[in-house]
Amino acid sequence: MIYQRSSALFAEAKKVIPGGVNSPVRAFNAVGGDPIFVKEAKGAYLYDEDGNRLIDYIASWGPMILGHAFEPVVKAVIEKAKKGTSFGMPTEIETQLAELAVSMVPNIDKIRFVNSGTEACMSAVRLARGFTGKDKIIKFAGCYHGHSDSFLIQAGSGAVTFGAPNSPGVTQGTAKDTLLAEYNDLASIQTLVKANKGAIAAIIIEPVAGNMGCIIPTDEFIQGLRTLCTQEDILLIFDEVMTGFRLGKGGAQEVLGIDADILTFGKVIGGGLPVGAFAARSEIMGHLAPEGPVYQAGTLSGNPLAMSAGLAMLSELNSKPEIFNSLAQKTEYLHQGFEKVLNAKGIPFQINRFGSMLSVHFTEEPVIDFASSAKGNNETFKKYFHGMLDKGIYLPPSAFESYFLNDALSYADLDETISALEGLSL
Ligand SMILES: *Cc1c(COP(=O)(O)O)cnc(C)c1O
């Protein structure tokens, strides 16, 4: 495939945008080479600036669950735009999307819309601190909750320890209030909770992780986490920015059968426009301004275009819940196809899958947390990524990212993807 124009556009972009991109993972740093510039997309296909057609497995990192340029969403946005794009005043459609979201998701009474998943998680933690009157939070190594200061903390080689910031610009003062635990390791949380008794406001987790590959929580881990939070008066925050409205109508809470105290959303809830949200029972949401003292605001929050896209998307998913099954079946089909091909090639690999999320890791060990995910062979991953790209298959350009299947993918597309893998020498 030829990527001449993409490379030229990237060179231009780098002159005026740091690294040529507005979000780092787009830059292909993990796999090398120049990123592909998209011109347009429809259904399961991306069309790039060189005229290549790519089968898309990232779906804008999740939102395009029904495929690109999904007709009802496009129509809703166009109609809304004609009537004005922002007012800074309340509109009826905000309530309509809120009512629909609250009806689909278990265990929430109220929802506040923001503009990104980052904002949602940042605000959820502030609310948890305001509600409990406690300062510290626990997060898990390898979980991503957006780029706000409190979350840019990583583990030192798997050690359960006080967080050290992993980005310049995050102060030690902020970092000391974020404690790190290991995913799927209940003992690592128990240790932290014991050592910080009465000081922990919340534990935030991706209930099915997607930012270190796709990692599935064990029942024992996720149930133990819930029990511990209840016992210790710690709020459990499920970051469902990825899993919400993707794993099922009610997200991870519904499929795992666990109630969280605060939920955060993003990605699918905006139908491809910038929307995030956080939600909880009234008792907790009542602490939020203007009802309560915890401040949170946004000039463009609840923006009518964004709300119209979200409403069209959630209405479709709500009225056709069989979509979630169809997506899971397609993902299973891809999983089985890949497994067969990779087994025949005789190279070590792990495939993790949950619903319509999947990831491929070139390692012999089961991938259950950040440390085991990081053991994947990145040289093989690079060959795999670029080999697939050359055959017109667009996968996440990092082994730490989950694939997000979209329902516009046909079985013919999946077969084409599996055949592409068959043709690779890894
Ligand atoms: C994408 C993501 C975020 C951040 O959302 P943005 O809209 O990119 O700010 C937060 N949490 C999880 C689990 C995510 O996948």
The ligand as an SDF file (V2000), in Angstrom:
LIG
                    3D

 15 15  0  0  0  0  0  0  0  0999 V2000
  -10.6580    6.8080   26.7110 C   0  0  0  0  0  0  0  0  0  0  0  0
  -10.7170    6.6070   28.1650 C   0  0  0  0  0  0  0  0  0  0  0  0
  -10.7230    7.6750   29.0620 C   0  0  0  0  0  0  0  0  0  0  0  0
  -10.5070    9.0900   28.6370 C   0  0  0  0  0  0  0  0  0  0  0  0
  -11.4880    9.5700   27.8040 O   0  0  0  0  0  0  0  0  0  0  0  0
  -11.1630   10.8170   26.8360 P   0  0  0  0  0  0  0  0  0  0  0  0
  -12.4610   11.1140   26.1980 O   0  0  0  0  0  0  0  0  0  0  0  0
  -10.0950   10.3530   25.8990 O   0  0  0  0  0  0  0  0  0  0  0  0
  -10.6830   11.9280   27.7060 O   0  0  0  0  0  0  0  0  0  0  0  0
  -10.9320    7.3980   30.3980 C   0  0  0  0  0  0  0  0  0  0  0  0
  -11.1030    6.1400   30.8310 N   0  0  0  0  0  0  0  0  0  0  0  0
  -11.0870    5.0880   30.0000 C   0  0  0  0  0  0  0  0  0  0  0  0
  -11.3120    3.7220   30.5380 C   0  0  0  0  0  0  0  0  0  0  0  0
  -10.8640    5.2810   28.6390 C   0  0  0  0  0  0  0  0  0  0  0  0
  -10.8070    4.2260   27.8350 O   0  0  0  0  0  0  0  0  0  0  0  0
  1  2  1  0
  2  3  1  0
  2 14  2  0
  3  4  1  0
  3 10  2  0
  4  5  1  0
  5  6  1  0
  6  7  2  0
  6  8  1  0
  6  9  1  0
 10 11  1  0
 11 12  2  0
 12 13  1  0
 12 14  1  0
 14 15  1  0
M  END
$$$$
